Amino acid sequence: MDRVFGLGGTADSFEREYREISNLSVIAYAESQIRGHLERETTSVLPLLTAYHQLQAEALSQAASMAMIDEARKGTP
């Protein structure tokens, strides 16, 4: 079974997707407004995957994120 890991866009609309293939190899796909890039080299993909998992572990829950956004919007015209 394939598993997909995504890392959402930043200010420059940069997207990354990580896919674990059933044969345990990994690939990373990075996309910007200009082009996309597929990376298959394990030495390049694994640091990206590690960074993704670290961000995932530290991220707020969806409910906490929405509460933070709602709080930030208060007082905004």
Secondary structure, DSSP 8 states (H G I E B T S, - for coil): --EEEEE---TT--EEEEEE-TTS-EEEEEE-SS-EEEE--HHHHHHHHHHHHHHHHHS--HHHHHHHHHHHHTT--
